[in-house]
Amino acid sequence: MKRVLFQGDSITDAERNRENDNYRGSGYSTLVAAKLGFEKPGKYEFINRGIGGDRSVDLLARIKADAINLKPDIMSILVGVNDVWHELDSRDGVDCETYEIYYDIMLTQIKQALPNIKIIILGPYLLKGSATEEKWEIFRSEVEKRADAARRIAEKHYLPFVPLLQKFDEAEKTAPSDVWLLDGVHPTAAGHELIAREWIREFNKL
């Protein structure tokens, strides 16, 4: 049985149960586990280690315990919006250059410890909503920078990249932002389905 690990912030966390890995929360990790678990029963084990509020520095700090030590065969990472959000709210964010450095270190450490691992990088995203509209211009431009940085790091490490910023922008052309994101960041059920479908699309290419 191959182990699939989902890593990230609150978007990945989705109120998962910290005591029981069978309860992965209400987000895209559960949707992915449902589809793949049904289509290929018994082939995969799914673990969610997302933690709400995490920035890139927080993921780096726990990369050993919450990634390497779990020895996943496949993992995905989604982080970046809090690197911006925390700076705008409390001046405790991570600038883009440092974000890219931390991401590079994370991937280097993971690949050195687990040379056969498959990794999917999900780009950070946002839309205009209750949590983002007050400082929209700076919020948007800074998240775009983190998305570009995540893409560069994925390319450097020859990893697939999912451009979620672009995907949610496209989705907003079909329905208002609150159909996809509750507050401009955290997904609705439809938003999680969007992420899950893009995740599976890249997974099927591995």
Helices and strands as residue ranges (DSSP letters): E 2-8, H 10-13, H 28-39, E 44-48, H 56-61, H 63-66, G 68-70, E 74-78, H 81-90, H 96-113, E 118-122, H 136-156, E 161-162, H 164-172, H 177-180, H 189-203
